[in-house]
Structure formats: structure tokens, C-alpha cells
Amino acid sequence: MSKIQATFARLQAQGRKALIPFITAGDPDAALTVPLLHALVEAGADVIELGVPFSDPMADGPTIQRASERALAKGMSMKKVLAIVADFRKTNVDTPLVLMGYANPIEAMGVDRFAAAAADAGVDGVLVVDYPPEESAEFSAAMKAHGLDPIFLLAPTSTEERIAGAAKVASGYVYYVSLKGVTGSATLDVDAVAARLPAIREQTGLPVGVGFGIRDAETAARIARIADAVVVGSRIIEEIEKSTPETACANVKALVSGIRQGMDAA
């Protein structure tokens, strides 16, 4: 059982749902990323998604695009992201960490080399936005061979065939994109999400996390009632943007703690 799978099993036994916050590695600078990761854990994160900055994202809205631009401008790279993970693992070996990003940096390194390096650094899962599940059998096998959970996206427009294809190659959890759009956009329709989840659960026994558009404790609580995990990204990046390096960790911790409390109350 992987660390991600064990975390979901523990939470299920406790009757709780997973909180999965997202931040971008290297934003606002590399030195602050590990302290931010620890702040997320202290705030109640169960799994963390760490964004790998990329110059040409297709799923990220303006907020996360700006985070990637700031990180890339300061020299962030895949190798440096893995070094950040390794640094985090010096003092936290328990919290599952998922790298979220795009295929180009992985292809540039080589899939097998990346999988080995990620596992060695302490990564637990990988979510690559532009690896379609229908074409990812080899990628999935390479990740699993190194003990990494390959995580795939599903959307409101996903067909039954797409859902079934993702279920075949995914492990850890699946990530349901709650709206037709990029991260941080539109208003989340919780009822629409609830209506789609049964079709996903018919195809897979994996936990289902829901993200895109979750911005506050109230919405997180509503999603926690119907999903296995709540993913929050753009709202956290906004908090980092309006903070100073000195206040960022405290402000992010306060925000995520409030979301955690809302979920637990639900």
C-alpha cells in the first residue's frame, strides 16, 4: 500500500475527508517553499500537491500562471523541485506529496530517469495534466515500478470510456475537475459535481478528489460531504501573492486551517 493509499484508508476509518492544498515550487522563491510545505502540514493538509512550474500551461488560470512565471524567473527547474522535496523529507517523512505539472519537463528528463529521481527525492505521486490516460499505460507502469501513484484528471465532459480508461491506469486517487475551465475560474456548482461523482465511482474504487474553484471553508465543506478529498490551489497562491516573505507562512496557515475546520465540521 502506498503512502497516499494508506492516508486515504486512515481518513476513511476516521470518517474524515482529505484536504489537498496546492502550491507552486519556487514561488515566490525557492527558499520559502519548504517552510510553506510545513505550514500546510501544520494547518491540516493530508496530501500536498506541489506544482512544477511550466512556461506553457493549459489548465492553469492566471493566478497559478503568475506563480509559475515568478518561479521560472528565479531559475526553478525539475531538478530544483526534486531538491526541494528532498529537503522537505529531512523533517517530514509522513505527508504524501504529489508533483503536479506538465509532460514537457518529464519528457526532457526521460520518464524512467524522472521516476527514479522523484522516488529517490521522496515524491509519492505524479499528476501530469497533458498525459491522457488512453496513452499513458507505459507512463503509469513506470511510475508504479518506482512506487509512485500516477494520478489522472477527469472532467465534467469526460465520457464513460474516458473514466474507465483513467481507472485502469490510475492509483492513489483520481482528480475530478469541477468545472469547464482553468484553475481559479468560474463559480463552483456543487450540485453539478454531486451529480457526476456516481458515474466515476461506478468505474473505480479509488478515492475521488475535487478541485478547481474551491475558495473558502463553506465550499470546501460542501464538497467534503460528497467527495473523498478537497483540492485548493489558486486561493492559496493568491494569499502568497498578497503576503510578504515574512508573513506568507502564517497567512497561508491561517487560510488552510480555516478550510480544514470547515471540512471537519461538515
C-alpha positions as CSV (number, residue, x, y, z in Angstrom):
1,M,0.0,0.0,0.0
2,S,1.4,3.4,-1.0
3,K,1.6,6.3,1.4
4,I,-1.3,8.0,-0.4
5,Q,-3.4,4.9,-0.3
6,A,-2.6,4.5,3.4
7,T,-3.6,8.1,4.1
8,F,-7.0,7.7,2.5
9,A,-7.6,4.4,4.3
10,R,-6.8,6.1,7.6
11,L,-9.1,9.0,6.9
12,Q,-11.9,6.8,5.8
13,A,-11.6,4.8,9.1
14,Q,-11.8,8.1,11.0
15,G,-14.8,9.3,8.9
16,R,-12.8,12.3,7.6
17,K,-12.0,13.7,4.2
18,A,-8.6,14.6,2.8
19,L,-7.5,18.2,2.4
20,I,-5.1,18.6,-0.5
21,P,-3.6,22.0,-0.8
22,F,-1.5,23.1,-3.9
23,I,1.4,25.5,-4.1
24,T,3.9,26.1,-6.8
25,A,7.5,25.1,-6.2
26,G,9.8,28.2,-6.1
27,D,7.0,30.8,-5.7
28,P,7.8,33.4,-4.5
29,D,11.3,31.9,-4.2
30,A,12.9,28.5,-3.6
31,A,13.9,29.3,0.0
32,L,10.3,29.8,1.1
33,T,8.8,26.6,-0.5
34,V,9.8,24.2,2.2
35,P,8.6,26.4,5.1
36,L,5.3,26.8,3.1
37,L,5.0,23.0,2.9
38,H,5.5,22.7,6.6
39,A,2.9,25.4,7.2
40,L,0.4,23.4,5.1
41,V,1.0,20.3,7.2
42,E,0.6,22.3,10.4
43,A,-2.7,23.7,9.0
44,G,-4.1,20.2,8.5
45,A,-3.1,19.1,5.0
46,D,-3.4,15.4,4.4
47,V,-1.7,15.3,1.0
48,I,0.1,18.1,-0.7
49,E,0.3,18.9,-4.5
50,L,3.4,20.7,-5.4
51,G,3.3,22.4,-8.8
52,V,6.2,22.0,-11.2
53,P,6.4,25.4,-12.9
54,F,6.0,25.3,-16.7
55,S,6.1,28.1,-19.3
56,D,3.1,27.0,-21.4
57,P,0.3,25.6,-19.1
58,M,-3.0,24.6,-20.5
59,A,-5.1,24.0,-17.4
60,D,-3.8,26.7,-15.0
61,G,-5.6,30.0,-14.7
62,P,-3.9,33.4,-14.4
63,T,-3.2,33.1,-10.7
64,I,-1.2,29.9,-11.0
65,Q,0.3,31.1,-14.3
66,R,1.8,34.0,-12.4
67,A,3.2,31.7,-9.7
68,S,4.9,29.6,-12.4
69,E,6.3,32.8,-14.1
70,R,7.7,34.0,-10.8
71,A,9.3,30.6,-10.1
72,L,10.8,30.2,-13.6
73,A,12.2,33.8,-13.5
74,K,14.2,32.8,-10.4
75,G,15.6,29.6,-12.1
76,M,13.2,26.9,-10.8
77,S,13.6,23.6,-12.7
78,M,12.6,20.0,-12.3
79,K,15.9,19.2,-10.6
80,K,15.4,22.0,-8.2
81,V,11.9,20.9,-7.5
82,L,13.1,17.5,-6.6
83,A,15.8,19.0,-4.4
84,I,13.0,20.9,-2.5
85,V,11.2,17.7,-2.0
86,A,14.3,16.0,-0.6
87,D,14.8,19.0,1.7
88,F,11.2,18.7,3.0
89,R,11.7,15.0,3.6
90,K,14.5,15.7,6.0
91,T,11.9,16.7,8.6
92,N,8.7,15.2,7.3
93,V,8.6,11.6,6.0
94,D,4.8,11.1,6.6
95,T,2.8,13.6,4.5
96,P,2.2,12.3,0.9
97,L,3.5,14.7,-1.7
98,V,2.3,14.7,-5.3
99,L,4.1,16.6,-8.1
100,M,1.6,18.3,-10.4
101,G,2.6,19.7,-13.8
102,Y,3.1,19.0,-17.5
103,A,4.7,16.4,-19.7
104,N,7.5,18.6,-21.2
105,P,9.8,18.7,-18.1
106,I,9.3,15.0,-17.6
107,E,10.0,14.1,-21.2
108,A,13.1,16.3,-21.2
109,M,14.5,14.4,-18.3
110,G,13.2,11.0,-19.6
111,V,10.3,9.1,-18.0
112,D,12.3,6.4,-16.3
113,R,15.0,8.8,-15.1
114,F,12.4,11.1,-13.7
115,A,10.5,8.3,-11.9
116,A,13.7,7.1,-10.3
117,A,14.7,10.6,-9.2
118,A,11.3,11.5,-8.0
119,A,11.1,8.4,-5.9
120,D,14.6,8.9,-4.5
121,A,13.6,12.5,-3.5
122,G,10.5,11.4,-1.6
123,V,7.7,12.0,-4.1
124,D,4.6,9.8,-3.6
125,G,2.5,10.6,-6.7
126,V,2.6,12.3,-10.0
127,L,-0.2,14.2,-11.8
128,V,0.6,15.2,-15.4
129,V,-2.1,17.4,-16.9
130,D,-1.3,16.6,-20.5
131,Y,-0.8,12.8,-20.3
132,P,-4.2,11.4,-21.5
133,P,-5.0,8.1,-19.7
134,E,-5.6,6.4,-23.0
135,E,-2.0,6.9,-24.0
136,S,-0.4,6.5,-20.5
137,A,-0.1,2.8,-19.9
138,E,3.7,2.9,-20.2
139,F,4.0,6.0,-18.1
140,S,1.7,4.6,-15.4
141,A,3.7,1.4,-15.3
142,A,7.0,3.3,-15.0
143,M,5.6,5.3,-12.1
144,K,4.2,2.3,-10.3
145,A,7.5,0.4,-10.8
146,H,9.2,3.1,-8.6
147,G,6.4,3.2,-6.0
148,L,4.7,6.3,-7.3
149,D,1.0,6.7,-7.7
150,P,0.0,8.0,-11.2
151,I,-3.0,10.3,-10.7
152,F,-5.2,11.4,-13.6
153,L,-7.7,14.2,-14.2
154,L,-11.4,13.7,-15.0
155,A,-13.7,16.5,-16.1
156,P,-17.4,17.3,-16.4
157,T,-17.1,16.4,-20.1
158,S,-15.4,13.0,-19.5
159,T,-17.1,10.1,-21.2
160,E,-17.7,6.8,-19.7
161,E,-14.9,5.5,-21.9
162,R,-12.5,8.2,-20.6
163,I,-13.4,7.4,-17.0
164,A,-12.9,3.7,-17.5
165,G,-9.5,4.4,-19.2
166,A,-8.3,6.5,-16.3
167,A,-9.5,3.9,-13.8
168,K,-7.3,1.3,-15.5
169,V,-4.0,3.3,-15.2
170,A,-4.6,5.4,-12.1
171,S,-3.7,4.8,-8.5
172,G,-3.8,6.8,-5.3
173,Y,-6.8,8.9,-6.2
174,V,-8.4,10.5,-9.2
175,Y,-8.8,14.2,-9.5
176,Y,-12.2,15.5,-10.7
177,V,-12.0,18.9,-12.3
178,S,-15.2,20.5,-11.0
179,L,-15.8,23.0,-13.8
180,K,-15.3,23.6,-17.5
181,G,-12.4,26.0,-17.4
182,V,-9.0,26.7,-15.9
183,T,-8.0,26.7,-12.3
184,G,-9.5,29.5,-10.2
185,S,-12.2,30.3,-12.7
186,A,-16.0,30.4,-12.6
187,T,-18.3,29.7,-9.7
188,L,-18.4,26.1,-8.5
189,D,-21.7,24.3,-8.9
190,V,-21.6,21.7,-6.0
191,D,-24.9,20.1,-7.2
192,A,-23.4,19.5,-10.6
193,V,-20.4,17.9,-9.0
194,A,-22.6,15.7,-6.9
195,A,-24.5,14.6,-10.0
196,R,-21.2,13.5,-11.8
197,L,-19.5,11.6,-9.0
198,P,-21.7,8.4,-9.1
199,A,-20.6,7.8,-12.7
200,I,-17.0,8.0,-11.7
201,R,-17.5,5.7,-8.7
202,E,-19.1,3.1,-10.9
203,Q,-15.8,2.8,-12.7
204,T,-13.2,3.0,-9.9
205,G,-12.9,2.3,-6.3
206,L,-10.2,4.9,-5.9
207,P,-10.9,8.0,-3.8
208,V,-12.1,11.0,-5.7
209,G,-10.7,14.4,-5.1
210,V,-12.4,17.5,-6.4
211,G,-10.6,20.7,-7.3
212,F,-10.8,23.9,-9.4
213,G,-13.0,26.7,-8.0
214,I,-12.8,25.8,-4.2
215,R,-12.0,29.1,-2.5
216,D,-13.4,29.0,1.1
217,A,-14.3,26.9,4.0
218,E,-18.0,26.8,3.2
219,T,-17.5,25.5,-0.3
220,A,-14.8,23.0,0.9
221,A,-17.3,21.7,3.5
222,R,-20.0,21.2,0.8
223,I,-17.5,19.3,-1.4
224,A,-16.3,17.3,1.6
225,R,-19.8,15.9,2.1
226,I,-19.8,14.3,-1.4
227,A,-16.1,13.7,-2.3
228,D,-13.2,11.9,-0.7
229,A,-10.8,14.9,-0.9
230,V,-10.9,18.7,-1.4
231,V,-8.2,20.3,-3.5
232,V,-7.4,24.0,-3.1
233,G,-4.8,25.8,-5.1
234,S,-5.5,29.3,-6.6
235,R,-6.8,30.7,-3.4
236,I,-3.7,29.7,-1.6
237,I,-1.5,31.2,-4.3
238,E,-3.5,34.5,-4.0
239,E,-2.7,34.5,-0.3
240,I,1.0,34.1,-1.0
241,E,0.9,36.9,-3.6
242,K,-0.5,39.4,-1.2
243,S,1.8,38.4,1.6
244,T,5.4,39.4,2.3
245,P,8.0,36.6,2.6
246,E,7.9,37.2,6.3
247,T,4.1,36.8,6.6
248,A,3.4,34.2,3.9
249,C,3.6,31.1,6.0
250,A,1.5,32.5,8.8
251,N,-1.2,33.8,6.4
252,V,-1.3,30.5,4.4
253,K,-1.5,28.5,7.6
254,A,-4.4,30.6,8.8
255,L,-6.3,30.2,5.5
256,V,-5.8,26.5,5.2
257,S,-6.6,26.0,8.9
258,G,-9.9,27.6,8.3
259,I,-10.7,25.4,5.4
260,R,-9.7,22.3,7.4
261,Q,-12.0,23.4,10.2
262,G,-14.9,23.8,7.8
263,M,-14.3,20.4,6.3
264,D,-14.2,18.7,9.7
265,A,-17.3,20.5,10.9
266,A,-19.1,19.0,7.8
